[in-house]
Amino acid sequence: MSLEHNVGSALLQAARRYGNKPAIMLHAGPLSYASFGQLVHGLTGLLRNKGVGRGSCVAIQLDDPSGVLVCIAAASLLGAAWTDGKPGSLHVIAENVTHTLVSQRPPADVPTAGTVVVVNPTAIAAANRGGGLPLGTTDGFANASDMSRMGISSGSTGDRKAIWITAESEWKRIQWRWEAAKDLAAPTCWCMFPPKSGMGSNTRIQTLLDGGLLIETITNDLFRRGKVDMVVGSPAQLATFMRSLDQRGINTTLPLVMVGGSRPGTEFLRNLRKRFKKVAIFYGSTEMGNIAEYAQATRSNYDGRLKVSKDMHIEVVDDDGAPVPAGEIGHLRMKSDLGLPHYFDEETNARAIRDGWYYSGDTGRFSSDGYLFIEGRSDDTVNIGGTKVNILTYDDFVTSFDGVEDGYAFLKPDDLGVDRINLMVRFKAGVDPHAQATRLMESMVAAREIRVPPGMIYASKEVPRTDTGKPVRREALQLSETLEPVLVTEKSSSAKAHQG
């Protein structure tokens, strides 16, 4: 496969093109494009000396965003795949990992796989002193179908799955650009998705290839002067970000926010519009990359619609796989011009890939004019005492309620083994949890959209979420076993009757 379609090679070209221009703003100060390129060059030589090459897969345990990007570029130049090596996921992928990249030698109780390679400025400098790696001598990938990244999805269900992402697919994802940001040249970008996630790595690499500046720490001056062109994150991440701006006294309206990772609620969008001139929504996945977007969610009458990307093909089908009419909710299945994903676990693969379609596990509908509406996950619709409810409705209500920092709903069996809806909530500092939980419960009982009030409300300093901000309801259930509820209602088992 030609190096002109290689992520690492493209980043080196950007480093040469933009030279001393700042590339990444870190807590310690800016890292220039030229310095970034030198790090990539040195690490490529170090990894090759450690046996990394075609067919290798490196698990990155570094957390520093600039270090992660250097590792990704070096692996790509050598034709090696990369993956997130966080200990919580390593057991899923360990047998496919040949090298683990760390910033310092880890303690014995930290899981690693394959050969451990220490990656830090000292080690890279030593590799350079030894002759480094002559430019133009890297192999890249043998062909477009080689694995360039082992994606990991989806911690929200509790069952992480490893996904083979090809060099061709990864290159095309890097080339893709958001419609809402198409007029931004060399953007200054603050991306809150982790650098080892698909969205986090792709957004950062896209920014560098465009000659932009990556912000990896909240720099008061940049945000106060409105010099950050684009902010990217999930609703949970953005809520934390906006609270941080409030605490710092930064009231500047910023140009653009891209919201993804989970469905944003109405109240949350209203708050976003106070902070950003333009609000855009996107929908994507580790398996398929970018799927759909709507660039005009700034409008107060935005109804959740999305425009499907031109290289995506989506159908809404019933339980038997038959397409349903416009307006009817069903399961989403999709395919892409980039091809279909492939899970390492063949049982998962057979369940998700059927008849040339990828079944995402999401539910949605098409409008009569062709817009896509995401309703949630297939398991977000639950039956409580004979009443079907969408658990996302509870999530939206909780996160937009005054006095709540974070929270969502989860299912927990009662004493008779019947599933009930409960809430895991982190209340704002300084409020009385019981009093606030009472207000929250009273509001939910009165709300028309909440058909079955929750049975219990738990207060916790930790509300389990994935790295990209998705609720991890299974972990919330486990956490609830260690907590006493701050509020219990006996009326939780009966559905409310609402007058039309």
N, C-alpha and C positions, 0 to 999 in steps of 0.2 A: 504494500500500500504506500502511495507516494507521501513523502514528508510534508508536501504542501497542504495535505488534509490531516495534519497532526497537531493536536492542541499544544503540545510542548514546543514544537517548531514555530507555531504561530505566535506564542508568547515570547520566544526569543527574538523573533522579528520585531515585535512591538517594542521590546526592550531596546533594540538597536535604533528603531525609528524615533522613539520619544526621549531617549538619552537621560538627561538629568531632570526631566520633568517629574514631579512627585507622582508616584503610582499608588501608594498605600499609606494612609495616615494611621499610625499606630500610637499607642499611649506614649511611647518614648520619642515620637516624632515621625516625620515623613521618611518613607523608603522610596528612593528614586527608581525609575524604570531600569537604568543602567545597573544599579546595585542588585535589583531583582534578577536581572539577566545573569549577573556574575554568580549569584547563589544557585540559580538553575544549572548553570554550566558546571560549577563545582560539585553539586550534589549528583548530577548525572554521572560524573566520573567516579564518585564514591560508591554509588549504587552498582555501577557496572563492575567495579572491583570486588563487590560483595556477591556477585553472581546474579544480579537482577538483569533480566533480558526477556526476550520473547517467551511467552508461556508462564512468566512469573506473575504473581499477584501480591502486591504489597498492602499490608494493613496499616493505615496511618493512625497512630495514637497521639500525634501532636495536636494541640488545641489552638496554637497561635495561627491566625488566619493566613499571614504571609508565609509561614512555614508550610502550611497545608498546600497552598497554591504552588510553592516551589516543588514539593513532593509530587504533586499531580503532574506538573510539567516534566519533571525528570523521568517519572515512570513512563509517560507517554512517549518521550523521545527514545526510550529503550524498548518500546513495544510491550511494556508490562501493564497489566491492569492494576487498578487501585481500589480500595474499599475503606470504609470507616472501621477502624480497629477498636472502637470503644469496647471495654470488657463485657458490657451487657449484651452485645451482639456477636462477640467473637466465637462463642460456642456454635453459632449457626453456620459460620463460614470457615472455621479453623482448618478443615481438611483441604480447602482450596487455597489457603494462604501459604506463600513460600517465604515471605519476609515480613517482620513487624518493625515499623519505623517509630522510634521513640526519641524524645528530646534528651533523656538521660536514662541510665540503666534502671529499670523498674524494680521495685521490691519483689520478692519471691512470690507473694500472694497475688500479684497482678497478672492476669492471663495474657500470654502472648502465643504466637504460632510461628513456626518456621525459624529462620535465622533472625535474631534481633540485631538491628542496625541503629546505632546512636546517630541522630541527625541534629546537629547544632552548629553554630558558626565556627566553633573550634575544629570540629571534625571536617567541615566543608573546606576550611582554610588549609587544613593538613592535606586534603586530597588535591587541592590546587597546587600546593608546594611540590607535590610529588609528580607534577606534570599535567594534572587535570585530565581533561578530555578534549582532544582536538575537535574543533567545530567541523561538522559535516561527516563525522564518523559514526553517528548513531543509526540504528537499523529501523526504528519505528515498528509498526505492526506489519506482519507478513501479508495480511489481506483485510478487507473491510469487515469480515465477519468475526475477526478476533475479538475477544473480550477486552474492552478498555476500562470498564468499571463494573464492579459487582455492587449493584444497588441493594439496599436493605429496606424492606417494607413488610408489614406496617405495624409498628409498635402499638398502635391504637387498639388493635384486637388482642394484643398479648402474644400473638404468634408471629415472630419475625420471619420473613421469607427472603432468601437470597435470589437476586435476579441478574441474569446475564445481559449486559448492555454492550452492544457491538461498537467497534471503533467508528463505523460509518454513522450509526445512530447518534453517538456522542458528538461527533463533528457537526452533524446537522442541527442538533439541539443548540450547540454553541453559536451557530450562525443565525438562529432564529431571533427575532426582535419583537418586543411588544408593540402593538399598534399605538398605545397611549404614549410611548416614549420615542416614536419614530423620528420626531423632530429634534431630539436631544443629541447634540454632537459633543463627544468627550464629556459625558455626564459625571458629576460628583454624586456618588451613590452610597447610601447607607443601607446595607442588606442585613436584616436580622436573622434570616435563615442561616443555620450553621454552615461553615465553609465545606464540611464533608457531606452535606446533603446535596441531592441533585440540584434543587433550585438554588441553594446557597453557592455551590461551586460554579454552576453555569452563569449565574448573574455576575459573579465576581470576574470570571474569565471574559465574559462579554464586555464588561466595563473596561478591562485592561486592553483588550484588542481594539477598542474604540478610542484608546488614549485618554480614558477618564481617570478619575481619582476615587479610590475606595476608602470610605471612612469606616474604621474599625473601633473607634472610641467616640463617645459623644463629646465633641469639641464645642464648647459653649459659643465661641466666637463665630464659627462657621454656621451653626444653627441660628444664632441670634441675628446674623446678617442675611439669613436666607440663602446661603451659598450652596446648600445641599439640594441638588436638582431632583433627586428621586429617592424615596424611601420604600423599601420592599419588606413585607412581613406578613405574618398571620394576625388574625384579630387579637389573640392573646398577647402576642409580642408587641403589637402596636399599642394596645392598651397600656402596657407597662412603659413603653416609650413616651406616650403622651403624659402619663403621670410624672415621669422623670423631667420632662420639659416644664411642667407646672411647678415642680419642686425647685427647679433652677431659675424660675422666673422668666423663661423664654416664651414670649408670646407671638413670635414671628409666624406668619402664614407661609408655609412651604409650598413649592410648585406642584409636586406630584407624589401620590402614594399608590403603590400597587399592592392589593390585598389578595392573599391566597392562603391555601392550607386548610381552611375550613370556611363554612358559610358565614358571612358577617350579618349580624342582626340589624334591625332598622334603627334602633337607638344608637348603636355603635357607629353606624354610617353617619348619622346626624352629627355625632361628636367629631368624627373624622373631617367632615366638611367645614368645621370651625378652624381646623388646623391646616388644611390643604386646599389649594386652589382647584386641583383636579384630583378626582378619586376614580381609580380603575380597579376592576375585579378580574381575577384570572382563576382558572381551574386547570389543574394538571395533576400528574401522578408520577411516581418513580418509574412505573412500568411504561407509560406512554409519553412522558414528557409534557409539553404544553398542549392543552386540548382545546380550550376556549377562553375568550376574554370579552369584557365589555368596557370600553374606554370612556364612557360618559356617565358613570355612576355618581358623578358630582350632582346630577339633577336630583332634587328632593323627591321626585315621583318615581325614582328608579325601582323597578319591581323584581329585580333579581335575574333578569335575562342575561344570556351570554351568547356571543357569536362564535360558532365553531370554527376552528382554524382550518384554512383551506386544504391542508394535507391530511385532515382527519375525516373519518366517516363514522357517524354515530347513528344507531337505531335504538328506539325505545320498544322493549318487547315484554310480553307477559311471561308467566311462569313456564309456559311451554315453548318459549322462544319465537312466538309469532308477533310481528310488529303490531303496535296498538295505534289507534287514531290520534291525531293532534289533540292536545288537551288532557289526554289520559296518562296517568302516572304508571310507570313500569320500570323494568330493570334496564340499565344502560349497557349496551355492548358496542364495541368500537374496533376499528382497525385504522392503520395509518400507512401512508406512503413510505414511512421509515421501517415498516415491518412490525411484527408482533413481538411482545416480550417473551422471555423464556425463563421459567423458574428452575432452579437447580433440583428442587424436589419434584419428582415426576408426578406424584399424586396431586400436588397443588397445581402443577402445570395442566394436567388433564381436566381438572375442575374449572380452571379459569380460561383456558383456550379451547374453544369448541367451534367446529365448522368454519374455521378461518376468522373467528371473532374473539376478541378479548372481553370477557365479562368482568366488569370493574368492581362489582359489589355495590355500586351507587344506584340510586333511584332518581328518576327525573321525568320530564315531559317536554314535548315540543309545542310551541305555540303555532297557531295557524299560519303565521308569517315566518316560521322557520327558526325562531330563537329557542335556545336550550335553557331549561330551568332545572337546577339541581335541587332535589328534595331532601337528599341525605343518603345515608348508608341503608342497605337493605334491612339491617338489624336495628336501625334507628326507630322504625315503626314497631311498637310493642303493644301487646294485648294486656290490659290491666282490668281485671274484673269484667271482661266482655267488652270493654271499650278500647278501640284502637287509638293510640296517641303517638305523635312524633316527638321523640325525646329531645330533638333539637329545639323545639319550642320552649322547653324548660331552660335549656342552656342560654338561649337568647334573653329570656326574662331575667335570669339570675345575674348574668354579666352586666346587664344594663341597669340593675337596681342600685339605688343610692346606698352607699355604705358598704358595697361589696367590691373587693379587689379582684377576685376571680372565683370561679365556681362552675359547676355543671351538675347534671342529673346522672344517676346510675341506678341500676336495678339491684335489689337485695331481697332475698326471701324472708318472709315474716316467720313467726313461730310455727305456722302450719305449713311452711314451705311454699307459700304463694308469693310470686314476685311482686314487689312494690317499688314505686318510684321514690328515691331518696335524693337528697342534695348534699354535695360536698362543697363547702364554701370557705373562702378566706375573706374574712371581714376586714374592713379598713381599721388601721390602728386607732385606738382611742374610743371605739364604740363598744357598747355592751352587747356581746354576742347573742344573749338570750332575747334582749329587747329588739335587736335588729332582726333576728330570726323570726320573732313574732310578727313584726311589721311585714317582713317578706312573705310569710305564710298568709297573712290576712290579704295582702295584695294579690297573691296567686289564687286564693279562693274566690276573690271578686273578679278576676280577669276572665273574660269570655274565652280567650284562646287556651286557657288551662282547664281541660275537662276533668282531670283527676288530680286533686291536690297531692303533693308529696306526703309521704308518711312520716319521715324524719329529716331533720336538718342537722348535719354534722359541721362543726367549726374546726378548721385545720389550718396550720401555717403553711402546709404543703398541699397543693392541688395537683395531682399527677398529670403531666402532659408529655407528649413526645417532644423531640428537639424542635419540631416545626409547629408546636403549639396545639396539636390535636389532643382531645381528652383521652386519657387511658382509663377507661371505666373499670376494667378488671382490677387495676391497682387501687382505684378509689374504693372498690368493694373490700379489698384486703385491708386497706387502711382503716376502714370503718370498724373493723373487728377490734382495733386497738383504741377506739374512741368511744366516748359516751355522747349520744346526741344532745344538742342544746335545746332541741324542741321536738316533741312527738305529738301527733294528732291522731285521734281515734277515727276521724272521718276520712282517712286516706283511702279506705278500701271501696268507697262508693263513688261512682261517677256523678258529676254535677249535671243537673238538667238545666239547660239554658233556654230561655225563651227566644224565639226567632225575632 
